[in-house]
């Protein structure tokens, strides 16, 4: 496979990763509920206040995250002094809510953006010109690894329970698994290009001294591609197994709770 073909393969992998990331963002986002318009000819709209409430049932000692709470409209004359309000006082509700819809969509597409950034970093730094440049420049080499670390943090942020609790939008376990699958595509594109190339991809390694004479630049490049694919998938697989086990455990606990409730009736 010539260098031109390899570059084409990387470009196709990049386009595919971006497209699939956008598809994941579209498939996993929650559709906002349609606004209900109530027409009243006899009484004016009731003044409302915004009260902080829980989105779902919370157990004692639960650590609260941004996704556990939400603002809800509440009749102003029924607000208890113990309630937490937004401090804006009573207001008359108006039709629309476009700003809230836009904000919700922005939260949901943040995960697709993380996929795009991580994929672009992975593929971009493996382009021959940039890759060779990092091997001849130590400062640029440091910058390369710093961007890999930053892209990895951005990619893994919504996967881990510790960090996803502070994400703008928390994904469900099935969405996380699909997210992880998509995350492997950019590195797979780079790995496949290295494995099936029959010409040296990086000029630096052609002239590098060989500790083992039989380890030619082509063999070295093929092994590097295999290592990238195996270890890249292994790290994602560990995270995927953890997500699946926790998902299965939560479903099992929910089933047991339902069974206990049925028996106590």
C-alpha positions, 0 to 999 in steps of 0.5 A: 500500500503506497503512502497516498493510499494510506493517507486516503485510508486515514482520511476515510477513517476520520470521516467515518469516525466523525459521521458515526460520532454525530450519529451517536449524538443524534441517536442517544439524545433525548427528544424534548417534550412538546410544549403544551399550550393552554388557552384560557379566556376567563382567567389570567396565567398564574404567576409561577416561581422556579423551584429546585427539585430532584429529577428522580428518587434519591436515597439517603446519603446520595451524592448529588450531581448536576444531573440529579436536580432540575428547576421546575415551575411552581405556583408562586403562592404555594412556595414554601420558605424552605424551598430553594428558588432561583431568586427571580421571584414570581413570573407569568409563564410564556409560550416557547422555551426555545432557549431551553431546547437549544441549551439541551441540544448543546449538552447532548452534542458535547459527547459527539464533539469529544469523539471528534476531537479525540479522533482528530488528535489520534489521526492528525498526529499519525500523518507522516509529516507531523509524526516525523516532525515530532521525532526530530523536535523534542518540544513538539513531541511533548506537545503531541503527548500532552494533546493525547492526554487532553483528548483522552481525558475529554473522551473518557470524561462521560464514561466514568461514574466519578466524572460523568456525574459532573458532565452536562448530560449523563449518558445511559449505560447502552449509550456509553457502550455505543460511545466506546465502540465509536471511540475505537474507530479512529485508532483502528483506522490508523492501526489498519493503515500501519498493518497493511502498508507495504512501504515505510510510512515514517521516514525516521524509522527507515534510517533508525538503527536496528537491534534485530536485523530481521526487524525491517521497517515494514515488520516494525510498522506492522507490529506497531499497528497490531500493538496499537489495535490490541492495546487500544481496544483493551483499554476501551474493553476494560471500561466497557466491562465495568459499565456493563457490570454496573448496568447489570447490577443496577437492573438486578437491584431494581428487579429485586426491589420490585419483587419486594414491593409486590410481596409486601402488598 
